[in-house]
Amino acid sequence: MLDPVSRVRRFNRAVTSAVGALDTSFLGRGRPLGAARVLNAIGHGRSDVGEIRDYLGLDSGLMSRLLRGLENEGLIETAAHGDDARRRVVRLTRTGRREFSTYEAISNRQAEGFLAGHAQREALLAAMDMIASALGRDSIGLSEMDPRSKEARYCLGAYYDELARRFKQGFDVTLSRDPDARDMVRPRGAFIVAMSDGLPIGCVGLKGSGGDLAEIKRLWVAPDARGLRLGRRLMEAAESAARELGVKVLRLDTNSALPEAGQLYRRSGWTEIPRFNDDPYPDLFFEKRL
């Protein structure tokens, strides 16, 4: 068997070379990778200097040098935050927007060419998703969203597709209660999405009625993000939202075709109870008192 450490290091060297991490002119635009990443973060809507620094994992000194270099090129402008003079915000100039667009076009062409050169495109993408999720696990954020948002709809669609594959009888969401998740919004409930660098990779819903009882619904984690304890984080976030709404008792249902879900619930303090609804798909039912 090949040494696992050597395999990881081989991968690290390949990625470093492929992305041009050591090049003094990243993508041939005359500046190193660090400056290009700062420009990219600003171009994608990040404006608070402190947040950009944390997002990129940079120390204050390096961040200041990179910003100063971009300012000297006329690509960005910085100013004091309108509500807090101790904070700084940054925006692209017209020249900066053009440079950002150029980077985007080159990067997209590079990615398209990389994928075109591989015969197993989907397998390659799945492997890349898994690696990106693992490397970025500490920066995965949970955000409460409208279940009708594009991020939520993506997660729900992927969840329904997975159920259709794993249930012997298939899955038709219209046969479930609240198929559109309309009750999973405040003040009745909540819908939480896990985001990894702008991509949705998990979700969970809290369906309430304004009373002491509510249900956990639609727990899903993308296959590439499993094994990172994200399911537990989502459940804890849903339970926290339930407490905020004054919920005393939570219930949920699942199917024995999803054994990993049952294991998570049992390990998280949920108790198995008799059936409490007429939904045609679940065969296991749980309850937890908050």
C-alpha positions in Angstrom: 0.0 0.0 0.0 1.2 3.5 -0.8 2.1 5.7 2.1 -0.9 7.9 2.9 1.3 10.9 3.9 3.2 10.7 0.7 0.0 10.7 -1.2 -1.3 13.8 0.6 2.0 15.6 0.0 1.9 14.7 -3.7 -1.6 16.2 -3.9 -0.4 19.4 -2.1 2.5 19.8 -4.5 0.2 19.3 -7.5 -2.4 21.8 -6.3 0.3 24.4 -5.4 1.7 24.1 -8.9 -1.7 24.0 -10.7 -3.0 27.2 -9.0 0.3 29.1 -9.4 0.7 29.6 -5.7 4.5 30.2 -6.1 4.2 32.3 -9.3 5.2 35.9 -8.9 2.6 36.8 -11.5 -0.6 34.8 -10.8 -2.4 34.0 -14.0 0.0 36.3 -15.8 -1.5 39.5 -14.4 1.6 40.9 -12.8 0.8 40.3 -9.1 1.2 37.3 -6.8 -1.6 35.0 -5.6 -2.1 36.8 -2.3 -3.0 40.2 -3.9 -5.2 38.4 -6.5 -7.1 36.7 -3.7 -7.8 40.0 -1.9 -9.0 41.5 -5.2 -11.2 38.5 -5.7 -12.8 38.7 -2.3 -13.6 42.4 -2.8 -15.0 41.7 -6.3 -17.3 39.1 -4.8 -18.9 41.6 -2.4 -16.7 41.6 0.7 -16.0 45.1 1.8 -15.0 45.0 5.5 -11.2 44.8 5.8 -11.3 42.8 9.0 -13.8 40.3 7.5 -11.7 39.9 4.3 -8.6 39.3 6.5 -10.3 36.6 8.5 -11.9 35.0 5.4 -8.4 34.7 3.7 -6.6 33.8 6.9 -4.1 36.7 6.7 -2.3 38.5 9.5 -2.8 42.2 9.8 0.7 43.1 8.5 0.4 41.1 5.3 -3.2 42.3 4.8 -2.1 46.0 5.1 0.8 45.4 2.6 -1.5 43.7 0.1 -4.1 46.5 0.3 -1.5 49.2 0.0 -0.1 47.5 -3.2 -3.6 47.3 -4.7 -4.2 51.0 -3.8 -1.0 52.0 -5.5 -2.1 50.2 -8.6 -5.4 52.2 -8.5 -7.5 49.1 -8.2 -9.1 49.8 -4.8 -10.1 52.6 -2.5 -10.3 52.3 1.3 -12.2 54.4 3.8 -13.4 54.4 7.4 -16.6 52.5 8.1 -19.6 54.7 8.3 -20.7 53.4 11.8 -17.3 52.6 13.3 -14.2 54.8 12.6 -12.0 52.0 13.9 -13.0 49.7 11.0 -12.1 50.1 7.4 -14.1 49.3 4.2 -12.7 48.8 0.7 -14.2 48.9 -2.8 -13.0 48.4 -6.3 -12.3 51.3 -8.5 -13.4 51.2 -12.2 -10.0 49.9 -13.1 -10.3 47.4 -10.3 -13.6 46.1 -11.6 -12.1 45.6 -15.0 -9.1 43.7 -13.5 -11.5 41.6 -11.4 -13.5 40.7 -14.5 -10.3 39.8 -16.4 -9.3 37.5 -13.5 -12.7 35.9 -13.6 -12.6 35.2 -17.3 -9.1 33.7 -17.1 -9.9 31.5 -14.1 -13.1 30.3 -15.7 -11.3 29.3 -18.9 -8.6 27.6 -16.8 -11.2 25.6 -15.0 -13.1 24.7 -18.1 -9.9 23.5 -19.8 -9.0 21.4 -16.7 -12.3 19.6 -16.7 -12.3 19.1 -20.5 -9.0 17.2 -20.2 -10.4 14.6 -17.9 -12.6 11.7 -19.0 -14.4 11.3 -15.6 -15.7 14.8 -15.1 -18.3 14.1 -12.5 -16.0 11.8 -10.5 -13.3 14.5 -10.6 -15.8 17.2 -9.4 -17.0 15.0 -6.6 -13.5 14.4 -5.4 -12.7 18.2 -5.6 -15.9 19.0 -3.6 -14.9 16.5 -0.9 -11.4 18.0 -0.6 -12.7 21.6 -0.6 -15.2 20.8 2.1 -12.5 19.0 4.2 -10.0 21.8 3.8 -12.5 24.5 4.5 -14.4 22.8 7.4 -13.4 25.5 9.9 -15.0 28.2 7.7 -18.3 26.5 7.1 -21.0 28.9 8.3 -24.6 28.4 9.2 -27.1 31.0 8.1 -30.8 31.3 8.6 -32.5 31.7 5.2 -35.9 31.9 3.6 -36.6 28.3 2.4 -37.6 29.8 -1.0 -34.1 31.2 -1.5 -32.0 29.7 -4.3 -29.5 28.2 -1.7 -32.3 26.6 0.2 -34.1 25.3 -2.9 -30.8 23.8 -4.1 -30.4 21.9 -0.8 -34.0 20.8 -0.7 -33.9 19.6 -4.3 -30.7 17.6 -3.6 -32.3 16.2 -0.4 -35.5 15.0 -2.3 -33.3 13.5 -5.1 -31.4 11.5 -2.5 -34.5 10.2 -0.9 -35.9 9.2 -4.3 -32.7 7.1 -4.8 -32.5 5.6 -1.4 -36.2 4.7 -0.7 -37.4 1.5 -2.3 -40.7 3.1 -3.2 -39.1 6.4 -4.4 -40.0 9.8 -3.0 -42.7 12.3 -4.0 -42.4 15.5 -1.9 -46.0 16.5 -2.7 -47.1 13.5 -0.5 -45.3 14.9 2.5 -46.7 17.6 4.8 -45.6 21.2 4.0 -43.8 20.3 0.8 -42.8 23.9 0.2 -41.4 24.4 3.7 -43.6 27.5 4.2 -43.9 26.9 7.9 -40.1 27.0 8.4 -39.9 30.7 8.8 -40.1 33.0 11.8 -42.0 33.5 13.9 -43.3 29.9 13.5 -40.0 28.2 12.6 -36.7 28.6 10.8 -34.6 27.2 7.9 -30.8 27.0 8.3 -28.4 26.5 5.5 -24.7 25.5 5.7 -22.5 27.5 3.4 -18.9 26.7 2.3 -17.2 29.5 0.5 -20.5 30.6 -1.2 -21.8 27.1 -1.9 -24.7 25.5 0.0 -23.7 22.1 1.4 -26.4 21.3 4.0 -29.7 22.4 5.5 -32.2 21.7 8.3 -35.7 23.1 8.9 -37.6 23.9 12.1 -41.4 23.6 11.5 -43.4 25.2 14.3 -47.0 26.4 14.9 -46.3 29.1 17.4 -46.8 26.7 20.4 -44.7 24.5 22.6 -44.3 21.8 20.0 -42.3 21.9 16.8 -40.6 19.5 14.3 -37.2 19.1 12.8 -37.5 18.5 9.1 -35.3 18.3 5.9 -31.9 17.6 7.5 -29.5 17.1 4.7 -25.7 17.2 4.3 -24.0 17.1 0.9 -22.2 13.8 0.3 -18.8 15.6 0.0 -19.3 17.2 3.4 -20.2 14.1 5.4 -17.9 13.1 8.2 -17.3 16.7 9.3 -19.9 16.7 12.1 -22.0 19.1 10.0 -25.2 17.2 10.6 -24.7 17.6 14.4 -24.0 21.3 14.0 -27.2 21.8 11.9 -29.2 20.0 14.5 -27.8 22.1 17.3 -28.5 25.2 15.4 -32.2 24.1 14.9 -32.5 23.3 18.6 -31.1 26.7 19.4 -33.6 28.4 17.1 -36.4 26.3 18.8 -35.4 27.6 22.2 -35.4 31.2 21.0 -39.0 30.6 19.8 -40.1 29.2 23.1 -40.5 25.6 21.9 -40.4 23.0 24.7 -40.7 19.7 22.8 -39.2 18.8 19.4 -40.2 15.8 17.2 -38.9 14.4 14.0 -39.5 11.4 11.7 -37.1 9.5 9.5 -36.9 6.3 7.5 -34.8 3.2 8.4 -33.3 3.4 4.9 -31.3 6.3 6.4 -29.4 4.6 9.2 -26.9 7.4 9.7 -29.8 9.7 10.5 -31.1 7.4 13.2 -27.7 7.1 14.7 -27.2 10.9 14.8 -30.6 11.4 16.6 -29.9 8.6 19.2 -26.5 10.0 20.0 -27.8 13.5 20.3 -30.3 12.7 23.1 -33.4 12.0 21.1 -35.8 9.3 22.3 -37.7 7.0 19.9 -41.5 7.3 20.3 -44.6 5.9 18.6 -45.8 7.2 15.2 -47.3 10.7 15.5 -48.3 11.5 11.9 -49.7 9.9 8.7 -46.8 10.8 6.4 -46.3 7.7 4.1 -42.5 7.7 4.1 -41.2 7.6 7.7 -41.1 4.5 9.9 -39.1 5.9 12.8 -40.2 8.7 15.1 -38.2 10.6 17.7 -38.8 13.3 20.4 -36.5 15.6 22.5 -37.5 17.8 25.4 -35.6 21.1 25.5 
